[in-house]
Amino acid sequence: MITVASLWRHPIKSHGREALESVTLLQGQTMPFDRHWAVTHEKTHFDSADPKWEKCRNFMIGTLVPGLAGIWARLDDATNVMELRHVDLGTISFNPDTADGTAAFLNWVAPLTSHVSAKPTNLVSTPGRGMTDTPFPSVSIMNMASHRAVGDKIGQDLEFERWRGNIWLDGPDAWAEWDWIGKDIAIGDAVLHVQDRCTRCNHTKANPVTGLRDIDTLSALRNGWDHTDFGVYCTVIQSGKVSLGDTAEVL
C-alpha cells in the first residue's frame, strides 16, 4: 500500500519550507502557496507590471546561496503573515505583499547573500501559479524508498528536506516513480498526472539545518544510477484534499 508520509510547501522559492497536515490541490495549479513568492536579484529579468513565470536563474536560489537551505517557514494563510527562522539569523515575521515587509525580509536575509555579486532586490509573485522550476504549474512527488536508497549509497542517513518535494509517498519500491511517468496517480481525493523527472542541482548538497554543503548528493546519484534526477513533476488533473496517511494508487 502507498501512503502519504509528509506534505510540504515552500512559500518563498528557495527561502524556507513548511510541513503541512493536509492541503487541497486545485486542478491545473501548483500547491497553494508553494513557491508563491520568489526573490529577484540585480540581474533578474522580470516585469512586475506583467508578471509571468521565469526560469529559476532569475531568482535567488540555493544553488547560488547554499545558506538558504537552512530556512524554515510558516505562513498564516488568513493574515498573510510569514514567519521565517534560521539558525544564524533568528526569526522574522512579515507580510511579503507589503513594502515594509519586503524591506524587512531583504534586510534579514542579507547576511546569507553577502558573497554573491547580484544582491536580492524584491519579492515578486505571478497570478494563478507558484514559481516552480517547471514552465507548467507543477506539484512534485517524492519516493521515500528512493530517498533511503540514496542515503544507503552515501553511507549515512540523509535529510529528506534536501529534496524540497511537495508530496512524499511511502510504500513503492525505490525508483518506481520513473514507471509512473505518463500515468495518473490518485492521492487522497486528488488525481495528478505524472509528467517528468526532477533534475537536481547543488541545492541538494546543502544541509537543511546549517545551510552548509556537506554531502555530494549529485555524485551519489551519478555513481549509483547514472543520472542526477530525484522525484517527479506532476500536474493536478482533479482537485481534491490530500492529508497525511492518505492512500495513493497509480491508475
C-alpha atoms as a printed R data frame, in Angstrom:
    type eleno elety resid chain resno      x      y       z
1   ATOM     1    CA   MET     A     1  0.000  0.000   0.000
2   ATOM     2    CA   ILE     A     2  1.198  3.505  -0.860
3   ATOM     3    CA   THR     A     3  0.549  6.219   1.711
4   ATOM     4    CA   VAL     A     4  1.279  9.924   2.140
5   ATOM     5    CA   ALA     A     5  4.229 10.235   4.528
6   ATOM     6    CA   SER     A     6  4.600 14.018   4.556
7   ATOM     7    CA   LEU     A     7  3.425 17.183   2.812
8   ATOM     8    CA   TRP     A     8  5.488 20.318   2.260
9   ATOM     9    CA   ARG     A     9  5.192 23.728   0.722
10  ATOM    10    CA   HIS     A    10  7.844 26.399   0.209
11  ATOM    11    CA   PRO     A    11  6.068 29.780   0.332
12  ATOM    12    CA   ILE     A    12  9.089 31.765  -0.888
13  ATOM    13    CA   LYS     A    13 11.088 29.947  -3.557
14  ATOM    14    CA   SER     A    14 14.337 28.601  -2.013
15  ATOM    15    CA   HIS     A    15 13.676 30.514   1.214
16  ATOM    16    CA   GLY     A    16 12.181 28.066   3.671
17  ATOM    17    CA   ARG     A    17  9.959 25.009   3.922
18  ATOM    18    CA   GLU     A    18  6.755 24.328   5.820
19  ATOM    19    CA   ALA     A    19  5.301 20.960   6.808
20  ATOM    20    CA   LEU     A    20  1.547 20.534   6.335
21  ATOM    21    CA   GLU     A    21 -1.003 18.088   7.700
22  ATOM    22    CA   SER     A    22 -3.344 18.464   4.729
23  ATOM    23    CA   VAL     A    23 -3.763 20.525   1.586
24  ATOM    24    CA   THR     A    24 -6.420 20.987  -1.075
25  ATOM    25    CA   LEU     A    25 -4.943 20.710  -4.558
26  ATOM    26    CA   LEU     A    26 -6.666 22.547  -7.390
27  ATOM    27    CA   GLN     A    27 -6.826 21.391 -10.997
28  ATOM    28    CA   GLY     A    28 -4.139 22.967 -13.160
29  ATOM    29    CA   GLN     A    29 -2.476 24.813 -10.287
30  ATOM    30    CA   THR     A    30  0.583 24.472  -8.113
31  ATOM    31    CA   MET     A    31  0.170 23.512  -4.459
32  ATOM    32    CA   PRO     A    32 -1.440 26.510  -2.728
33  ATOM    33    CA   PHE     A    33  1.251 28.972  -1.625
34  ATOM    34    CA   ASP     A    34  4.071 26.744  -2.834
35  ATOM    35    CA   ARG     A    35  6.762 28.974  -4.375
36  ATOM    36    CA   HIS     A    36  4.086 31.687  -4.315
37  ATOM    37    CA   TRP     A    37  6.784 34.336  -3.966
38  ATOM    38    CA   ALA     A    38 10.279 34.466  -5.405
39  ATOM    39    CA   VAL     A    39 13.219 36.736  -4.641
40  ATOM    40    CA   THR     A    40 14.591 38.749  -7.542
41  ATOM    41    CA   HIS     A    41 18.202 39.905  -7.756
42  ATOM    42    CA   GLU     A    42 20.077 42.665  -9.524
43  ATOM    43    CA   LYS     A    43 20.367 40.689 -12.777
44  ATOM    44    CA   THR     A    44 16.793 39.382 -12.835
45  ATOM    45    CA   HIS     A    45 14.662 39.705 -15.957
46  ATOM    46    CA   PHE     A    46 11.172 40.101 -14.515
47  ATOM    47    CA   ASP     A    47  8.430 42.551 -15.486
48  ATOM    48    CA   SER     A    48  6.480 43.400 -12.350
49  ATOM    49    CA   ALA     A    49  3.901 45.194 -14.476
50  ATOM    50    CA   ASP     A    50  3.264 41.998 -16.446
51  ATOM    51    CA   PRO     A    51  4.431 39.164 -14.181
52  ATOM    52    CA   LYS     A    52  4.967 35.790 -15.815
53  ATOM    53    CA   TRP     A    53  6.751 32.555 -14.941
54  ATOM    54    CA   GLU     A    54 10.522 32.837 -15.292
55  ATOM    55    CA   LYS     A    55 13.355 30.332 -15.089
56  ATOM    56    CA   CYS     A    56 14.975 29.784 -11.704
57  ATOM    57    CA   ARG     A    57 18.193 31.592 -12.654
58  ATOM    58    CA   ASN     A    58 16.251 34.846 -12.462
59  ATOM    59    CA   PHE     A    59 15.819 34.416  -8.699
60  ATOM    60    CA   MET     A    60 17.861 33.939  -5.554
61  ATOM    61    CA   ILE     A    61 18.108 30.168  -5.143
62  ATOM    62    CA   GLY     A    62 20.041 27.656  -3.099
63  ATOM    63    CA   THR     A    63 22.359 26.837  -5.986
64  ATOM    64    CA   LEU     A    64 23.770 30.349  -5.620
65  ATOM    65    CA   VAL     A    65 23.292 30.718  -1.865
66  ATOM    66    CA   PRO     A    66 23.550 27.366  -0.024
67  ATOM    67    CA   GLY     A    67 22.781 29.033   3.316
68  ATOM    68    CA   LEU     A    68 19.164 29.424   2.191
69  ATOM    69    CA   ALA     A    69 18.699 25.692   2.742
70  ATOM    70    CA   GLY     A    70 18.681 26.312   6.495
71  ATOM    71    CA   ILE     A    71 15.481 28.393   6.487
72  ATOM    72    CA   TRP     A    72 12.195 27.130   7.930
73  ATOM    73    CA   ALA     A    73  8.905 28.833   7.102
74  ATOM    74    CA   ARG     A    74  5.400 29.182   8.456
75  ATOM    75    CA   LEU     A    75  2.702 31.112   6.612
76  ATOM    76    CA   ASP     A    76 -0.601 32.163   8.139
77  ATOM    77    CA   ASP     A    77 -2.924 31.860   5.141
78  ATOM    78    CA   ALA     A    78 -5.588 34.023   6.779
79  ATOM    79    CA   THR     A    79 -3.387 37.004   7.668
80  ATOM    80    CA   ASN     A    80 -0.632 36.588   5.049
81  ATOM    81    CA   VAL     A    81  1.963 36.844   7.808
82  ATOM    82    CA   MET     A    82  5.114 34.865   7.094
83  ATOM    83    CA   GLU     A    83  7.489 33.626   9.763
84  ATOM    84    CA   LEU     A    84 10.994 32.559   8.749
85  ATOM    85    CA   ARG     A    85 13.710 31.213  11.015
86  ATOM    86    CA   HIS     A    86 17.345 30.315  10.503
87  ATOM    87    CA   VAL     A    87 19.914 29.071  12.981
88  ATOM    88    CA   ASP     A    88 22.207 32.054  12.290
89  ATOM    89    CA   LEU     A    89 19.611 34.758  11.591
90  ATOM    90    CA   GLY     A    90 16.951 34.122  14.197
91  ATOM    91    CA   THR     A    91 13.262 34.609  13.405
92  ATOM    92    CA   ILE     A    92 11.380 37.251  11.427
93  ATOM    93    CA   SER     A    93  7.648 37.812  10.859
94  ATOM    94    CA   PHE     A    94  6.437 39.970   7.968
95  ATOM    95    CA   ASN     A    95  3.856 40.362   5.206
96  ATOM    96    CA   PRO     A    96  5.517 39.560   1.845
97  ATOM    97    CA   ASP     A    97  2.984 41.656  -0.067
98  ATOM    98    CA   THR     A    98  3.845 44.946   1.653
99  ATOM    99    CA   ALA     A    99  6.782 47.281   1.018
100 ATOM   100    CA   ASP     A   100  7.705 47.324   4.703
101 ATOM   101    CA   GLY     A   101  7.533 43.553   4.890
102 ATOM   102    CA   THR     A   102  9.715 43.132   1.817
103 ATOM   103    CA   ALA     A   103 12.279 45.604   3.152
104 ATOM   104    CA   ALA     A   104 12.413 43.802   6.499
105 ATOM   105    CA   PHE     A   105 12.863 40.440   4.774
106 ATOM   106    CA   LEU     A   106 15.657 41.690   2.491
107 ATOM   107    CA   ASN     A   107 17.489 43.127   5.491
108 ATOM   108    CA   TRP     A   108 17.046 39.857   7.421
109 ATOM   109    CA   VAL     A   109 18.358 37.599   4.654
110 ATOM   110    CA   ALA     A   110 21.227 39.889   3.581
111 ATOM   111    CA   PRO     A   111 23.940 38.155   5.676
112 ATOM   112    CA   LEU     A   112 23.399 34.932   3.724
113 ATOM   113    CA   THR     A   113 23.881 36.677   0.370
114 ATOM   114    CA   SER     A   114 26.931 38.824   1.122
115 ATOM   115    CA   HIS     A   115 29.154 36.690  -1.126
116 ATOM   116    CA   VAL     A   116 27.065 36.931  -4.299
117 ATOM   117    CA   SER     A   117 27.541 39.689  -6.871
118 ATOM   118    CA   ALA     A   118 23.835 40.118  -7.683
119 ATOM   119    CA   LYS     A   119 22.119 41.062  -4.423
120 ATOM   120    CA   PRO     A   120 18.435 40.340  -3.689
121 ATOM   121    CA   THR     A   121 16.138 43.202  -4.674
122 ATOM   122    CA   ASN     A   122 12.459 42.321  -4.271
123 ATOM   123    CA   LEU     A   123  9.750 39.758  -3.546
124 ATOM   124    CA   VAL     A   124  7.551 39.017  -6.561
125 ATOM   125    CA   SER     A   125  4.683 36.704  -7.443
126 ATOM   126    CA   THR     A   126  2.793 35.593 -10.529
127 ATOM   127    CA   PRO     A   127 -1.012 35.445 -10.593
128 ATOM   128    CA   GLY     A   128 -2.518 31.978 -10.729
129 ATOM   129    CA   ARG     A   129  0.556 29.861 -10.062
130 ATOM   130    CA   GLY     A   130  3.665 29.373  -7.969
131 ATOM   131    CA   MET     A   131  7.164 29.937  -9.315
132 ATOM   132    CA   THR     A   132  8.070 26.243  -9.588
133 ATOM   133    CA   ASP     A   133 11.034 25.157 -11.704
134 ATOM   134    CA   THR     A   134  8.744 23.966 -14.497
135 ATOM   135    CA   PRO     A   135  7.061 26.196 -17.083
136 ATOM   136    CA   PHE     A   136  3.799 24.398 -16.274
137 ATOM   137    CA   PRO     A   137  2.207 24.631 -12.799
138 ATOM   138    CA   SER     A   138  3.618 21.555 -11.093
139 ATOM   139    CA   VAL     A   139  3.367 19.600  -7.870
140 ATOM   140    CA   SER     A   140  6.272 17.307  -7.075
141 ATOM   141    CA   ILE     A   141  6.089 13.767  -5.715
142 ATOM   142    CA   MET     A   142  8.985 12.119  -3.890
143 ATOM   143    CA   ASN     A   143  9.504  8.457  -3.002
144 ATOM   144    CA   MET     A   144 10.772  7.623   0.491
145 ATOM   145    CA   ALA     A   145 12.342  4.368  -0.729
146 ATOM   146    CA   SER     A   146 14.362  6.237  -3.367
147 ATOM   147    CA   HIS     A   147 15.489  8.668  -0.672
148 ATOM   148    CA   ARG     A   148 16.625  5.810   1.540
149 ATOM   149    CA   ALA     A   149 18.475  4.275  -1.419
150 ATOM   150    CA   VAL     A   150 20.471  7.482  -1.886
151 ATOM   151    CA   GLY     A   151 21.272  7.546   1.830
152 ATOM   152    CA   ASP     A   152 22.452  3.937   1.641
153 ATOM   153    CA   LYS     A   153 24.671  4.835  -1.318
154 ATOM   154    CA   ILE     A   154 26.216  7.708   0.614
155 ATOM   155    CA   GLY     A   155 26.524  5.581   3.750
156 ATOM   156    CA   GLN     A   156 24.572  7.773   6.149
157 ATOM   157    CA   ASP     A   157 21.077  8.967   6.931
158 ATOM   158    CA   LEU     A   158 20.063 11.776   4.614
159 ATOM   159    CA   GLU     A   159 17.614 14.553   5.467
160 ATOM   160    CA   PHE     A   160 14.660 14.330   3.087
161 ATOM   161    CA   GLU     A   161 14.187 18.122   3.299
162 ATOM   162    CA   ARG     A   162 17.144 18.437   0.919
163 ATOM   163    CA   TRP     A   163 14.900 17.453  -1.995
164 ATOM   164    CA   ARG     A   164 12.259 20.172  -1.356
165 ATOM   165    CA   GLY     A   165  9.394 17.968  -2.546
166 ATOM   166    CA   ASN     A   166  5.669 18.587  -2.062
167 ATOM   167    CA   ILE     A   167  4.193 15.120  -1.543
168 ATOM   168    CA   TRP     A   168  6.237 12.285  -0.046
169 ATOM   169    CA   LEU     A   169  4.961  8.744  -0.575
170 ATOM   170    CA   ASP     A   170  5.931  5.639   1.369
171 ATOM   171    CA   GLY     A   171  5.355  2.115   0.076
172 ATOM   172    CA   PRO     A   172  6.647  1.972  -3.513
173 ATOM   173    CA   ASP     A   173  9.951  0.331  -4.376
174 ATOM   174    CA   ALA     A   174 12.928  2.618  -4.916
175 ATOM   175    CA   TRP     A   175 12.744  4.422  -8.267
176 ATOM   176    CA   ALA     A   176  9.278  3.043  -9.023
177 ATOM   177    CA   GLU     A   177  8.292  6.645  -9.749
178 ATOM   178    CA   TRP     A   178 10.094  6.519 -13.107
179 ATOM   179    CA   ASP     A   179  7.476  3.985 -14.250
180 ATOM   180    CA   TRP     A   180  4.681  6.410 -13.355
181 ATOM   181    CA   ILE     A   181  5.646  8.986 -15.984
182 ATOM   182    CA   GLY     A   182  2.766  9.399 -18.419
183 ATOM   183    CA   LYS     A   183  0.327  7.840 -15.940
184 ATOM   184    CA   ASP     A   184 -2.164  9.249 -13.443
185 ATOM   185    CA   ILE     A   185 -1.944  8.775  -9.694
186 ATOM   186    CA   ALA     A   186 -4.785  9.217  -7.218
187 ATOM   187    CA   ILE     A   187 -3.681 10.622  -3.863
188 ATOM   188    CA   GLY     A   188 -6.394 11.218  -1.289
189 ATOM   189    CA   ASP     A   189 -9.218 12.920  -3.169
190 ATOM   190    CA   ALA     A   190 -6.951 14.403  -5.846
191 ATOM   191    CA   VAL     A   191 -5.657 12.946  -9.102
192 ATOM   192    CA   LEU     A   192 -2.350 14.000 -10.638
193 ATOM   193    CA   HIS     A   193 -0.732 13.272 -13.994
194 ATOM   194    CA   VAL     A   194  2.943 12.381 -13.718
195 ATOM   195    CA   GLN     A   195  4.843 14.378 -16.341
196 ATOM   196    CA   ASP     A   196  8.601 14.313 -15.908
197 ATOM   197    CA   ARG     A   197 11.583 13.577 -13.694
198 ATOM   198    CA   CYS     A   198 13.054 16.282 -11.440
199 ATOM   199    CA   THR     A   199 16.646 17.012 -12.428
200 ATOM   200    CA   ARG     A   200 18.592 18.111  -9.387
201 ATOM   201    CA   CYS     A   201 21.069 20.907  -8.624
202 ATOM   202    CA   ASN     A   202 23.627 21.864  -5.982
203 ATOM   203    CA   HIS     A   203 20.912 22.992  -3.575
204 ATOM   204    CA   THR     A   204 20.505 19.346  -2.520
205 ATOM   205    CA   LYS     A   205 24.111 19.291  -1.274
206 ATOM   206    CA   ALA     A   206 23.315 21.804   1.481
207 ATOM   207    CA   ASN     A   207 22.401 20.689   4.977
208 ATOM   208    CA   PRO     A   208 18.811 21.791   5.737
209 ATOM   209    CA   VAL     A   209 19.759 22.738   9.304
210 ATOM   210    CA   THR     A   210 23.097 24.500   8.886
211 ATOM   211    CA   GLY     A   211 22.881 25.564   5.245
212 ATOM   212    CA   LEU     A   212 26.394 24.215   4.663
213 ATOM   213    CA   ARG     A   213 27.201 21.974   1.697
214 ATOM   214    CA   ASP     A   214 28.190 18.735   3.378
215 ATOM   215    CA   ILE     A   215 27.040 15.852   1.138
216 ATOM   216    CA   ASP     A   216 27.582 15.433  -2.611
217 ATOM   217    CA   THR     A   217 24.128 14.167  -3.484
218 ATOM   218    CA   LEU     A   218 24.663 14.665  -7.213
219 ATOM   219    CA   SER     A   219 27.740 12.429  -7.292
220 ATOM   220    CA   ALA     A   220 25.836  9.798  -5.325
221 ATOM   221    CA   LEU     A   221 23.053  9.832  -7.921
222 ATOM   222    CA   ARG     A   222 25.502  9.730 -10.838
223 ATOM   223    CA   ASN     A   223 27.652  6.976  -9.353
224 ATOM   224    CA   GLY     A   224 24.696  4.890  -8.254
225 ATOM   225    CA   TRP     A   225 22.211  5.294 -11.073
226 ATOM   226    CA   ASP     A   226 23.852  7.294 -13.921
227 ATOM   227    CA   HIS     A   227 21.563 10.301 -13.530
228 ATOM   228    CA   THR     A   228 21.000 13.324 -11.289
229 ATOM   229    CA   ASP     A   229 17.212 13.026 -11.016
230 ATOM   230    CA   PHE     A   230 15.091 12.690  -7.920
231 ATOM   231    CA   GLY     A   231 11.304 12.851  -7.764
232 ATOM   232    CA   VAL     A   232  8.730 13.567 -10.446
233 ATOM   233    CA   TYR     A   233  6.820 16.654 -11.559
234 ATOM   234    CA   CYS     A   234  3.055 16.315 -11.861
235 ATOM   235    CA   THR     A   235  0.035 18.337 -12.891
236 ATOM   236    CA   VAL     A   236 -3.199 18.253 -10.915
237 ATOM   237    CA   ILE     A   237 -5.989 16.941 -13.149
238 ATOM   238    CA   GLN     A   238 -8.643 16.521 -10.455
239 ATOM   239    CA   SER     A   239 -8.992 18.832  -7.480
240 ATOM   240    CA   GLY     A   240 -9.126 17.274  -4.044
241 ATOM   241    CA   LYS     A   241 -7.869 17.204  -0.491
242 ATOM   242    CA   VAL     A   242 -4.684 15.318   0.397
243 ATOM   243    CA   SER     A   243 -3.820 14.539   4.019
244 ATOM   244    CA   LEU     A   244 -1.090 12.719   5.899
245 ATOM   245    CA   GLY     A   245 -1.811  8.988   5.895
246 ATOM   246    CA   ASP     A   246 -3.997  9.088   2.781
247 ATOM   247    CA   THR     A   247 -3.555  6.245   0.333
248 ATOM   248    CA   ALA     A   248 -2.292  6.618  -3.216
249 ATOM   249    CA   GLU     A   249 -2.828  4.448  -6.287
250 ATOM   250    CA   VAL     A   250 -1.274  4.532  -9.731
251 ATOM   251    CA   LEU     A   251 -4.169  4.384 -12.189
